[in-house]
Amino acid sequence: METLDPLDAMMLTAELISSPMHVAVALIMTPPTGTSSTTFVDELYEQALTASDPVDPRLRRRPYRGVDTGGLWVWREVDELDMRHHVHRLTLPPDAGTTELWDLVSELHAEPLDRSAPMWMAYLIDGLEGGRLALYIKIHHIVIDGVAGLKMIADSLSEDPDRRDMPPFYADATPPEPPRHRGLNPLSMVRDAAGVAASGLNLARNVASAEVTNLVGGLITPTIAAPFGAPHTRFNTKLSHQRAFAATSLDHNRIRAIQHAADVTGNDVAMALVAGVLREWLTAQDELPEQSLVALCPVTVRDRDATAADNGHGNQFGLGLCPLATNRDDPAQRLRLVHEAMAGVKYQVAARGPGAMLMVLMPAVVPTALAPLLPFSSWVRPSYNLPISNVPGPPRQSYLNGASVDEIYPVSVVYDGMALNVTLCSYADQIGVGYIADREVMADVRDLIPLTETALAELEAAVGVV
């Protein structure tokens, strides 16, 4: 009997009185030449219901708690999956565009997953303008995190446009390698250190002593934001049960051009881009704080003991609190300050190790994820205003049984105290940017889409990219 990790168990409990904790991905595709989106979706749906491929073990089990488990949450494998429960077919209204698609995704993302079955759902959607179709898949965070979930989807695609025998995304593939990218998700990182805060008492004690821990540890520097030091914004509040999603795609070459012109990383550019978007949006609402917003962000550094033959396994993954310089008007200055902050976080992860950084940040992150279980969380100053993260997608143009995968967008998770989440996903020569928010907090999340283009153009002009 495999028990759930302590944080996963607490997340399940918190979810009952708070927000769904699933992550998702949305793919927009063009069907093969000579095939309508309706016909192609019908074929995919039929394949999903009738395929005999073994199902990925992670998608065959569900969380269970009862008298026979002593009240503990455990994993229980399901003998037979009802694919009609997990896979659905939908059609958009006539002349529907991405606005209507994202409205549908918002509704689907707001619905919690059924705990009496393995916690995942897939929706095949036709009727998108231009004869295109969409695939929206959501999986609970305790089953798989965003990076691993995207890899699962990528493994079901092919770079061969003529291949027609691709197994369903839920099919069992070759056993995965050790989780090299697990640290790219804040909740996954916290899970790795959750043993020191398995009980509510220890959790509360850690929150209360966070500042002492930081001072003693010596891990906070002028370039790294301290926990509980972010300004309060509308994003840091309790959520409703409604969601709002919007997404856009950027040319990866534009990001690279800014990166090279400013001598920074691609992730620095992404962070500064989102900073520009939020600055403009909050200014329009007359809500821009005098103090800079702070983002929770993942970092990757090369292990000092790694060799060239490690193939990336020598990477270390950590979390950091990054001031976004939203109180600075100059885009170039914002980019430089973000770069300095991220460099400081990377230095600390490399010098102290990701575990040390986790111990500093865990008192700041865990209360956010588990706010419904903490009676004092409403008066705890936020440590960060939102998470911003990158997830790697397929590096080259991909196909699903001959259908061209045109765009890939991550749909992440929001919860009490964190009403906006921004996730970027690289795919071929594109960067997909997904904004997920609480609808009551940010009903006009689609307004961030034109602001994204504006912020990117401002960065280009600021660093001299023509």
N, C-alpha and C positions, 0 to 999 in steps of 0.2 A: 504494500500500500504506500504510494508516494504522496507525501504531504506537500502542500503548497508552501512556497517561501513565505516568511512572516509578512513581508510587505505586500505580497500578492493577496494573502488572506485579509489583511487590513483594508486593501483596496476594494475587495469584494464587499466587505462590510460597509465601508464608507459609501460605496456606490448605491446601496439601498436607499440612502437618505440624501444623495447628492446627484452626481452626474455620471452618465455612462463612460466607461474607461476603455473604449475600443479605438483602434486606429484603422485607417482605410486608405485605399488608393483608387483613383479614377483614371481609366484609360479611354482615350478617344481614338477611334479607328475608322479607316476607310475600307469597305469590303473589297474582296478580289474583283478584278475587272469582269464585268458581265454578270455579277451577282448583286442583287439588291440588299440593302441593310436588313430588311425584314426577313428575306430568305436566309441570309447568313446567320442572323440571330436565332432563327428557328433551328438551324442546323446545330449551332453551338449549344442551344438549350437541350435539344434531343441527346446530343453527345454527353452532356453533363449528367443527364438522368439515367442513361443506359450504359455508360462506360464501365468496363470491368477492371480498370486500373486500380491497384491497391491505393488506398487513401493515406496521405501523410499521417503518421502517428499523432502528430500534434493536433490534427483536426478530427481525430477519432475519440477524444476524451473530453470529459466535462468535469467541472468542479462539483464536489458533493460533500455535504456535511450532515451527520446524523448521530443517533445514539450509538450506533455501531462503530463510529470513528471517534467517540469520546468528545464530540463537539468540534473536532478539528476539521479544517478544510483539506480534502484529499482529491487526487485525480482518480476518476473512474472511467475506464474505457467502455465505449458503447459497442455492443455486439454488431449492430447493423444500423447504418446511417440511412435516414430518410432524405434523399436528395431533393425531394419536392419541398421539404422544409427549409433546406439550405440554399437552393438555387431558384431564382425567380426571373420571370420575363416581364418586362414593362415596355410600354410604347409612349413616347412623348406626344403632346398635342401637335396638330398640323403646324408647319412652319416654325417649329421650336428651334431656338438657338442655344448658345451656351448659357445664357441667362436662365432659361427654363430648365436646362440640365442641372445647373448649380442649385436652383430652387429645389429640384427633386432630391439632389444629393443632400441638401440641408435637412430636408424632412427625414430621409432615410438615416442620416447620421444621428439625428436626435433620438431615434428609437433604440432602447436598450436591447441587448441580445438576450435570448432565452437561456436561462441557466439549466433548464432540464435537458438540454441537448448541447453538443459541442458548440462553442461560442464563436460561430462565424456565419456569414451570409454573403451571397453573391447575387448581383442583379445585372442581367443582360438587358440593354436598353436600345431600342431602335427608334427611328423617327427624327434623328438629329438633322439639322439643315445640311445640305450638300450631300445627302444620301449616306451620311456617316452613322456610326453607332457608338455606344459607350459600354464599358464594363466597370461596375463599382463593386468593390469587395471590402468588407469590413471584418476585422478579427479582433477579439478582445486582447487587451494588452498583456494579460496574464498568460495567454496562449503563445503570443509571439510579438516582438516589438516591431516598430516601423521598418527598420533596416532589414531585419530578417524576413519580414513579410514581403517587402519589395523584392528581395532576392528570390523568394518563392515564386512570385509572379514572373520575374525575369527568366527563371528556369523553365517556365512553360512557353516561352517565346523562342523564335528561331530567327537567324539572320538570313535564312533562305526563303525568298518570297514564294517559291514553288512547293515548299513542303506543306503537306496536308494531313500528316499523321501525328500532330502534336497532342500529347496527353493533356487532360484537363489540368488547370492550375493546382487543383487539390491532390493530384496524384503524388504518390510517394516517389521521391527522387533519390539519388545517391546520398548516403548519410552526409550531412553537412560537416564542414570543417569546424574546428574550434571557433567560437564566436568572436572573430576579430573585431567586428564593428559594434558589439553589443553596447559599448560605452557611448555611442552616439545618441542614445535616448536618455533624457534625464531620469525617468522612472527606472530604467534598466540599471543605470549607474547606482542609484540609491539602493536598489535591490541587493547589489553586491556587498553593501555595507550595512544592511538592515539588521544584522544579527545583534548589533549593539543597541538597537532600539526596538526590540521585538515586543516589548510591553508598553502599554500606554504610560505607565509610570516612568519608565526610562526615557520614553519619547519626550514627555513633558519636562523631565529633568534636563535632557539635552538641550531643549529649546531655551529653557530658562538660563542655562549656563553657556550659551553660544558665544557671547562676547568674551567671557573668560577663556574659553577654549581657543578662540582666535588669538588672543593676546599671548597666551602661553605657547601656542604652537608657532607663532611668529610667521604665519603664512600669508598675512595680509600686507600688501605693499601699497604705495600710493597709486599704482596703476591698476590695482584690482579692487573692485568694490567690496565693501564689507557686508556680510549678511545683515539683514534688517536695516539697510541703509538706502533703499530705493524710495522715491517719492510716491505718494499714494495717487493713483489714477483711477478712472472708471473701470479699467481692466481688472483691478484688484478688489473684487467684490463677489458676493454670492451670485450664483447663476440661476437662470430660469431653465425650463425644460426644452427650450427652442434653440436651434442652431442656425447660423448663417455662414455660407461658404461661397468663396469666389476664388478664381484662379486665373493666371495669365502665364504666357510662355515668352521667354526672352532668348535672344540670340546669344549663345555661349561666347561667341567671338567678341561681342561687345564687353562682356565681363572680363575676358582675358586682356583686351586692349587696355582697359583701365588698370588692371592688375599690373601689367608690364610698365605702363607709363608712370605709375605711382610707386613702383617697386614694393608692392604689398602682395598678400595672398588673395586668392579668389574668394576665400571665406571672409576676409576683411572687407572686400568689395560688397559681398552680399549683406554683411552686417550694416555697413554704411548706407547701402541702398535702402534697407528696411528702416534705418534711422531717419533717412530723409522723408520716407513715406509717412511715418508716424508723426514727425515734426509738422509736416504740412497739414495732416488731418487734425491733429490736436489744436493747431493754431486756428484752423477754420472753426473749431468748436469753442474757441476761446478757453481752452483747457491745457495749454502747454505749460508744464511745471517749469519753474526757474531752475530747478535741479535736473540734471540729466536723467533720462530713463535708464534702467539697467536691464540687460538681457541675460538670461541663463543660457549658456551656449556650450556645446561640446568642443573639445580640442583634441587634436591628434599630434603626437610628437614621436620622433624616432628614439627608440630605446638606445641609451649610450652603449649597451653591451651587444647590440644587434649587429649582424654581419650582412653583407650584400646578398648572401644566399638565403636570407630569411623570408624573402618574398612577401614582405609586409608583416610577417608574424612578430617582428621586433618592434612594432608600433605600440605605444602606450596611449590609452584613451582616458581623458579626464573631463571634468566639468569646471566651468569658471563663471564668475559674475562679471559681465563686461559693460561698463558705462557706454552708452551709445552716442554721447556728445550731442544730444538733441537740443541742448541749450546753446549750441553754436550755429551761427547762420551760414558760415562758409562751408560748402560741401567738401572742399579739399581738406580743410582743418578737421572736419568730422572724421573723414577717412583716416587721416594721420593719427588722430587720438584713438580711434577704434583699433588701428593697427598696433599702437603702443600698448593698449590695454590687453589685446589678444596675445601679443608677444610676452607680456608679463605673466599671463596665465600659463602659457606654454612653458615659460622658464620654470615656474613653480612646479608644474607637473613633471618636467624633466628632472629637476633638481631634488624634489621631495618625494616624487612618486605619486601616481594617481590615488593611491589609498589615503595618503595624508591629506590631499585636497578634498577627497570625499568626506573625511572625518570633519573637516572644517565646514563644508557646505551642507552636509546632511541635516543638521539642525535647521537650516534655512529652507531646504527643499521639501523634506518630509512633511512639515506642517502644512505646506501648500497642498500637497497631494492628498493629505488626510485631514484637511480642515474640518470636515463635518464631525470628526471624532474628538476634536480639541475644543473644549468649551471656551477657551480664552483666545481663540484664533482671530476673533474679530478685532481685538485691540493690538495684535502683534503687527508691527510695521512690516510692510512687504520687503522681502530681500531682493526681489526682481519683479519687473512689470510684465514680462512675457518671455517665453522661450523662443529662440531662433535657432534652427538647425538645418543642416544639409544632409541629405541621404543620397548615396550613389545609385543611379539607375543603370540600365543597359548602356554600354559605351557606344554602341553602333545601332543603326536603324534596324528595327526588329519587326517581326510579323507573327500573327496568330492564325495559323491555318490559312495563310495567304492574305489575310487582311493586314494592311499597313497600320502599325501603331504610330499614330501621328503625334500624340501628346500624352504625357504621364504626369499626374498631379497627386501629391500626397495630401491626405485629409487627416489631420492629426486630432489630438484630444484637448479639450478644455475642461476645467473643473473649477470649483469654488476657489476664488482668489486669483484665478488666471483665466480671464475671459477672452483672451486672444492668443493664438498660437500661429506662428509663421514657420512654414517648412518649405525648403527648396529641394528640388530633385533634379539631378543632372540626367539627361537622356540624349544620346547622340550629340548633336550640335545645339541642343536647347537646354534651358534651365526652366523647369516648371516651378512656379511660385504659388503655393496654396495658403490662403488665409481662412482660418476657421475661427468663428467667434460666437459668443452668446448673442442671440438675436435681440434680446431686450437691452443689452449693453451696447451693441453695435449693429443695428439693423441695416445700416448702409455700408456694410463691409465691401460691397461691390465698388464703392467709390474709391477704394484703395487701388483698383486696377489702373485707371488713368494716372493716378499719382505715382504708381510704380514706374511707368514710362517717363514721367516728368523727372522723377528723382534720378533715374538712370542717365537721362540726357544732361542733367545738371552735373552729375559726376564726370561725365565725358568732357563737358566744357571746362570744368574746374581743373582737370589734370591735363588738358590740351589734346584730347583725343578728337580728331576731326571725323 
